[in-house]
């Protein structure tokens, strides 16, 4: 990892990418989403303060555990005066995100445990298909085996009246 001398207080996007391990395009994306910020030189080049390294590390760590960027942005916005997150900030925020992650882990475990029950054909009329029709939510609203999109964007099913698997979907 290239070292940046302490006397340099601003980084180019290339230097930030090299030090953070994030692609330049990712840094531009983070900036467009308000996760990091830069100033422009008279030549219209981006310059990032050194603390952008810690912000990028914070964003990437949160992303790795599945935290959505919108949630990360909200967390960063709560910091006083837009300062860089500290170790204490990370501890506080990660504790707040723990229940969301625990719920996601439960869902993934449920999916894993029921994977062998899935016939994988796209048939949504089976009461026991926990992968594509958990708790038979589609059967509670409509009948039929296939989802279709209406003009209004709402999901509905074909006009079949019997709740049986689609004979065309399985061998």
C-alpha positions in Angstrom: 0.0 0.0 0.0 1.6 3.3 -1.0 2.4 5.6 1.8 1.4 9.3 1.6 3.7 11.7 3.4 2.1 13.4 6.5 2.7 16.8 5.1 0.2 16.1 2.3 -3.2 17.0 3.6 -5.2 16.4 0.5 -5.3 13.4 -1.8 -6.1 13.0 -5.5 -8.8 10.5 -6.3 -6.0 8.2 -7.6 -4.2 8.4 -4.3 -7.4 7.8 -2.3 -8.1 4.8 -4.5 -4.6 3.4 -4.1 -4.7 3.8 -0.3 -8.3 2.7 0.3 -8.4 -0.2 -2.1 -11.6 1.2 -3.6 -11.9 1.8 -7.3 -11.9 5.3 -8.6 -15.4 4.7 -9.9 -16.5 3.6 -6.4 -15.1 6.7 -4.9 -17.0 8.9 -7.4 -20.1 6.9 -6.6 -19.6 7.4 -2.8 -19.2 11.1 -3.4 -22.4 11.2 -5.5 -24.2 9.6 -2.6 -22.8 12.0 0.0 -20.7 9.5 1.8 -17.4 11.4 1.1 -16.7 14.8 -0.2 -14.0 16.6 -2.1 -13.2 20.1 -3.1 -12.3 21.1 -6.7 -9.0 22.8 -7.7 -8.8 25.6 -10.1 -8.2 22.9 -12.8 -11.5 21.2 -11.7 -9.7 18.2 -10.2 -11.0 16.5 -7.0 -9.0 16.8 -3.8 -10.0 14.8 -0.8 -9.0 15.5 2.8 -7.0 12.7 4.5 -9.9 11.8 6.7 -11.7 10.5 3.5 -9.5 7.4 4.0 -11.2 6.6 7.3 -14.7 7.4 5.9 -14.1 5.1 2.9 -12.8 2.3 5.3 -16.0 2.9 7.4 -18.2 2.6 4.3 -16.5 -0.5 3.0 -16.6 -2.3 6.3 -20.3 -1.5 6.7 -21.0 -2.7 3.2 -19.1 -5.9 3.7 -21.5 -6.9 6.5 -24.5 -6.0 4.3 -25.5 -2.5 5.5 -27.2 -0.6 2.7 -25.5 2.7 1.6 -28.6 4.7 2.5 -28.2 3.5 6.1 -24.5 4.2 6.1 -25.2 7.7 4.8 -27.7 8.3 7.6 -25.2 7.2 10.2 -22.5 9.5 8.8 -24.9 12.4 8.7 -25.6 11.9 12.5 -21.9 12.6 13.3 -21.3 16.2 14.6 -20.1 18.6 11.9 -19.7 15.8 9.4 -16.6 14.5 11.2 -14.9 11.3 10.4 -16.2 8.2 12.4 -14.1 7.1 15.3 -13.7 3.7 16.8 -16.4 4.6 19.4 -18.7 5.7 16.5 -18.2 2.3 14.8 -18.9 0.4 18.1 -22.1 2.4 18.7 -23.3 2.1 15.1 -22.4 -1.6 14.7 -24.3 -2.4 17.9 -27.4 -0.6 16.4 -27.0 -2.6 13.2 -26.6 -5.9 15.0 -30.3 -6.7 15.3 -30.8 -6.1 11.6 -27.9 -8.3 10.8 -29.2 -11.0 13.2 -32.5 -11.0 11.4 -30.9 -11.3 8.0 -28.8 -14.2 9.3 -32.0 -15.9 10.5 -33.6 -15.4 7.1 -30.6 -16.9 5.3 -30.5 -19.9 7.7 -34.2 -20.5 7.0 -33.6 -20.3 3.2 -30.6 -22.7 3.5 -32.6 -25.1 5.6 -35.5 -25.2 3.1 -33.5 -25.1 0.0 -34.0 -28.8 -0.7 -37.8 -28.3 -0.4 -37.7 -25.9 -3.4 -38.6 -27.5 -6.7 -36.9 -24.6 -8.5 -39.5 -24.4 -11.3 -40.9 -20.9 -10.5 -44.3 -22.3 -9.5 -45.7 -20.0 -6.8 -48.8 -22.0 -6.0 -47.3 -24.5 -3.7 -48.1 -23.9 0.0 -44.8 -25.1 1.1 -42.5 -23.1 -1.2 -40.7 -21.0 1.4 -38.2 -19.6 -1.2 -40.5 -18.1 -3.8 -43.8 -18.0 -1.8 -43.1 -17.7 1.9 -46.1 -18.4 4.0 -48.2 -18.7 0.8 -48.6 -14.9 0.6 -49.6 -15.1 -3.0 -52.2 -17.7 -2.4 -53.9 -15.6 0.3 -54.5 -12.8 -2.3 -55.1 -14.5 -5.6 -55.3 -17.9 -7.3 -53.1 -19.3 -10.0 -49.5 -20.3 -10.4 -47.7 -17.4 -12.1 -47.1 -13.8 -11.3 -47.8 -11.3 -13.9 -47.4 -7.5 -13.9 -50.4 -5.2 -14.4 -50.2 -1.8 -16.0 -50.2 -0.2 -12.5 -47.1 -2.1 -11.5 -48.9 -4.3 -9.0 -48.2 -8.0 -9.0 -51.0 -10.3 -9.7 -51.4 -13.9 -10.9 -53.0 -15.5 -14.0 -56.7 -16.2 -14.0 -56.4 -19.9 -13.1 -58.8 -20.7 -10.4 -57.3 -24.0 -9.1 -54.3 -23.8 -6.8 -52.2 -26.4 -8.5 -48.7 -26.3 -9.9 -48.4 -25.2 -13.5 -48.1 -28.3 -15.6 -45.9 -26.5 -18.1 -43.3 -25.5 -15.5 -42.0 -28.9 -14.3 -40.8 -32.1 -16.0 
